């Protein structure tokens, strides 16, 4: 319990610090805009001595020193602005990583669906991904939360180049698996069933899907004003068939 509170207090501290940095970034950005908008005053150097040659030389020297100080101030503000902006971005990334990697109570409740990079994926999930597909590159990942459960949806390609998407829980167990395939990869009986259902509508996707502990085959066909989705079991029996028609205006 104490560890849980310590983690959340740390996250809150990072958020507050990041908020202060954002305020400082806006203030410095406004100051830079003001300096850039100020006209440069070119004071004429007197050609005739004003009270003597020494006074003219002193005035020119002072103007040069002032211009040098203004240029130095601008560089200092710009450097400070870049440093604060970088710190604010780092704080924001640190907050997201701590929230995603916190193992005590899962990710924050307000996160429902979002992109995540490889560093934010638990080792058990990456191992489950490797066991399913072997050593293939990870091309994309989502983190999803539903009813207090966290899932990772990972996208890649199989060894033979087919698109695949795996959904795994935090322990690396496969929840769903979708592998793209061609219509010709189905049995002859399945292909006849599909052709009878979709008719002349072009087939856009065929996939082998593992869900709810069984493997099914999902076919999606689409035309400009009509779409058909067909789901068959491993024996070719139609489990679900949906047809959507979009009415065209006369």
C-alpha positions as CSV (number, residue, x, y, z in Angstrom):
1,X,0.0,0.0,0.0
2,X,2.8,2.4,0.9
3,X,4.6,1.6,-2.4
4,X,1.4,2.4,-4.3
5,X,1.0,5.8,-2.6
6,X,4.7,6.5,-3.2
7,X,4.4,5.8,-6.9
8,X,1.3,8.1,-7.2
9,X,2.9,10.8,-5.2
10,X,5.9,10.6,-7.5
11,X,3.7,10.8,-10.6
12,X,1.8,13.8,-9.1
13,X,5.1,15.6,-8.5
14,X,6.3,15.0,-12.1
15,X,2.9,16.4,-13.4
16,X,3.2,19.5,-11.2
17,X,6.8,20.1,-12.3
18,X,5.9,19.6,-15.9
19,X,3.0,22.1,-15.5
20,X,5.4,24.7,-14.0
21,X,7.7,24.2,-16.9
22,X,4.9,24.7,-19.4
23,X,4.1,28.0,-17.7
24,X,7.8,29.0,-17.9
25,X,7.9,28.1,-21.6
26,X,4.9,30.3,-22.4
27,X,6.5,33.2,-20.4
28,X,9.8,32.9,-22.2
29,X,8.2,32.5,-25.6
30,X,6.3,35.8,-25.0
31,X,9.5,37.5,-23.9
32,X,11.3,36.4,-27.1
33,X,8.4,37.7,-29.2
34,X,8.6,41.1,-27.4
35,X,12.4,41.3,-28.0
36,X,12.0,40.4,-31.6
37,X,9.3,42.9,-32.2
38,X,11.3,45.8,-30.7
39,X,12.8,48.0,-33.5
40,X,16.5,48.3,-33.5
41,X,17.4,51.9,-32.8
42,X,20.3,53.1,-34.9
43,X,21.6,56.1,-33.1
44,X,23.7,58.2,-35.4
45,X,27.3,58.6,-34.4
46,X,28.0,62.3,-34.4
47,X,30.4,63.5,-37.1
48,X,31.3,66.5,-35.2
49,X,32.6,66.4,-31.6
50,X,29.8,67.0,-29.0
51,X,31.7,68.5,-26.3
52,X,35.0,67.0,-27.5
53,X,36.3,64.0,-29.3
54,X,36.4,61.9,-26.1
55,X,32.6,62.4,-25.6
56,X,31.8,61.2,-29.2
57,X,34.0,58.1,-28.8
58,X,32.5,57.3,-25.4
59,X,28.9,57.5,-26.9
60,X,29.8,55.2,-29.7
61,X,31.4,52.8,-27.3
62,X,28.3,52.8,-25.0
63,X,26.0,52.1,-28.0
64,X,28.1,49.1,-29.0
65,X,28.1,47.7,-25.5
66,X,24.3,48.1,-25.2
67,X,23.8,46.2,-28.5
68,X,26.1,43.5,-27.4
69,X,24.2,43.1,-24.1
70,X,20.8,42.9,-25.9
71,X,22.2,40.2,-28.2
72,X,23.5,38.3,-25.3
73,X,20.2,38.6,-23.5
74,X,18.3,37.2,-26.5
75,X,20.7,34.3,-26.8
76,X,20.3,33.6,-23.1
77,X,16.5,33.6,-23.2
78,X,16.4,31.4,-26.3
79,X,18.7,28.9,-24.6
80,X,16.6,28.9,-21.4
81,X,13.5,28.5,-23.5
82,X,14.9,25.4,-25.3
83,X,16.1,23.9,-22.0
84,X,12.7,24.4,-20.2
85,X,10.7,23.2,-23.2
86,X,12.9,20.0,-23.4
87,X,12.4,19.5,-19.6
88,X,8.7,19.8,-20.0
89,X,8.5,17.3,-22.8
90,X,10.7,14.9,-20.8
91,X,8.4,15.3,-17.8
92,X,5.4,14.5,-19.9
93,X,7.0,11.4,-21.3
94,X,8.1,10.3,-17.8
95,X,4.5,10.6,-16.6
96,X,3.1,8.5,-19.3
97,X,5.8,5.8,-18.9
98,X,5.3,5.6,-15.1
99,X,1.6,5.3,-15.7
100,X,2.0,2.6,-18.3
101,X,4.6,0.6,-16.4
102,X,3.1,0.8,-12.9
103,X,2.3,-2.8,-12.0
104,X,0.5,-2.2,-8.8
105,X,-2.9,-1.0,-10.0
106,X,-2.5,-1.1,-13.8
107,X,-2.6,2.0,-16.0
108,X,-4.6,5.0,-14.9
109,X,-8.4,4.6,-15.4
110,X,-8.7,7.5,-17.8
111,X,-6.5,5.7,-20.4
112,X,-8.8,3.7,-22.7
113,X,-7.0,3.4,-25.9
114,X,-3.7,4.8,-27.1
115,X,-0.4,4.2,-28.9
116,X,2.5,2.7,-26.9
117,X,6.1,2.2,-27.9
118,X,8.2,-0.9,-27.3
119,X,9.6,0.5,-24.0
120,X,6.0,0.7,-22.6
121,X,5.1,-3.0,-23.3
122,X,5.7,-5.5,-20.4
123,X,8.3,-8.2,-21.0
124,X,5.7,-10.9,-20.6
125,X,3.7,-9.4,-23.4
126,X,6.7,-9.2,-25.7
127,X,7.6,-12.8,-24.9
128,X,4.0,-13.9,-25.7
129,X,4.3,-12.0,-29.0
130,X,7.6,-13.8,-29.8
131,X,6.3,-17.2,-29.0
132,X,3.4,-16.7,-31.4
133,X,5.2,-15.2,-34.3
134,X,8.9,-15.8,-33.8
135,X,11.5,-13.1,-34.4
136,X,9.5,-10.7,-36.5
137,X,9.5,-6.9,-36.2
138,X,6.9,-5.1,-34.1
139,X,5.2,-2.6,-36.5
140,X,2.6,-1.0,-34.2
141,X,1.1,-1.3,-30.7
142,X,-2.0,-0.1,-28.9
143,X,-2.8,-0.3,-25.2
144,X,-6.4,-0.8,-24.3
145,X,-8.3,-0.9,-21.1
146,X,-11.8,-2.3,-20.6
147,X,-13.6,-3.2,-17.3
148,X,-10.4,-2.9,-15.3
149,X,-8.4,-5.2,-17.6
150,X,-5.5,-4.1,-19.8
151,X,-4.7,-5.5,-23.2
152,X,-2.0,-4.9,-25.7
153,X,-2.8,-5.0,-29.4
154,X,0.4,-5.7,-31.4
155,X,0.7,-5.5,-35.2
156,X,3.3,-7.2,-37.4
157,X,3.6,-9.6,-40.3
158,X,4.1,-13.4,-40.4
159,X,7.2,-15.0,-41.8
160,X,5.5,-15.3,-45.2
161,X,4.5,-11.6,-45.2
162,X,0.8,-11.7,-44.1
163,X,-0.5,-9.0,-41.9
164,X,-1.2,-10.1,-38.3
165,X,-2.6,-8.5,-35.2
166,X,-2.4,-10.1,-31.7
167,X,-4.2,-9.0,-28.6
168,X,-2.5,-10.1,-25.4
169,X,-3.3,-9.6,-21.7
170,X,-0.7,-8.3,-19.2
171,X,0.6,-11.9,-18.7
172,X,1.3,-12.4,-22.4
173,X,-1.7,-14.7,-22.9
174,X,-3.3,-14.4,-26.4
175,X,-6.9,-13.1,-26.3
176,X,-7.5,-12.7,-30.0
177,X,-5.4,-13.3,-33.1
178,X,-6.1,-12.1,-36.6
179,X,-4.1,-13.3,-39.6
180,X,-4.8,-12.0,-43.1
181,X,-5.2,-14.5,-45.9
182,X,-6.4,-14.9,-49.5
183,X,-9.8,-16.3,-50.5
184,X,-7.9,-19.2,-52.1
185,X,-6.6,-20.2,-48.7
186,X,-10.1,-21.3,-47.7
187,X,-11.5,-24.7,-48.5
188,X,-13.5,-25.2,-51.7
189,X,-16.7,-25.4,-49.7
190,X,-16.0,-22.2,-47.8
191,X,-15.2,-20.4,-51.1
192,X,-18.6,-21.4,-52.6
193,X,-20.4,-20.3,-49.4
194,X,-18.6,-16.9,-49.6
195,X,-19.3,-16.4,-53.3
196,X,-23.0,-17.2,-52.8
197,X,-23.2,-14.7,-49.9
198,X,-21.3,-11.7,-51.5
199,X,-22.3,-12.2,-55.2
200,X,-20.5,-9.5,-57.3
201,X,-19.4,-7.4,-54.4
202,X,-15.6,-7.2,-54.3
203,X,-14.0,-9.0,-51.4
204,X,-11.7,-6.6,-49.4
205,X,-10.4,-8.8,-46.6
206,X,-10.2,-12.5,-45.6
207,X,-8.8,-13.3,-42.2
208,X,-8.3,-16.3,-39.9
209,X,-9.4,-15.1,-36.4
210,X,-8.9,-16.7,-33.1
211,X,-11.3,-15.4,-30.5
212,X,-13.4,-16.8,-27.6
213,X,-11.2,-20.0,-27.6
214,X,-12.0,-21.0,-31.2
215,X,-10.8,-20.2,-34.7
216,X,-13.2,-18.6,-37.2
217,X,-12.9,-17.1,-40.7
218,X,-14.0,-13.6,-41.4
219,X,-14.8,-12.2,-44.9
220,X,-15.5,-8.6,-45.6
221,X,-16.8,-7.5,-49.0
222,X,-17.5,-3.8,-49.9
223,X,-19.0,-1.9,-52.7
224,X,-19.8,1.9,-52.9
225,X,-23.3,1.4,-51.5
226,X,-23.2,-2.1,-49.9
227,X,-21.1,-4.1,-47.5
228,X,-21.2,-7.8,-46.4
229,X,-19.5,-9.3,-43.4
230,X,-19.4,-13.1,-43.2
231,X,-18.1,-15.3,-40.3
232,X,-17.6,-19.0,-40.8
233,X,-16.5,-21.7,-38.3
234,X,-13.7,-24.2,-39.1
235,X,-16.2,-26.5,-40.8
236,X,-17.5,-23.8,-43.2
237,X,-20.8,-23.2,-41.3
238,X,-22.0,-19.6,-41.4
239,X,-22.0,-18.2,-37.8
240,X,-22.9,-14.6,-38.7
241,X,-23.8,-12.8,-41.8
242,X,-24.5,-9.1,-42.0
243,X,-25.4,-7.0,-45.0
244,X,-25.4,-3.2,-44.9
245,X,-27.0,-1.1,-47.7
246,X,-26.5,2.6,-48.1
247,X,-29.4,4.4,-49.7
248,X,-28.4,6.6,-52.6
249,X,-30.2,9.9,-53.1
250,X,-32.2,10.3,-56.3
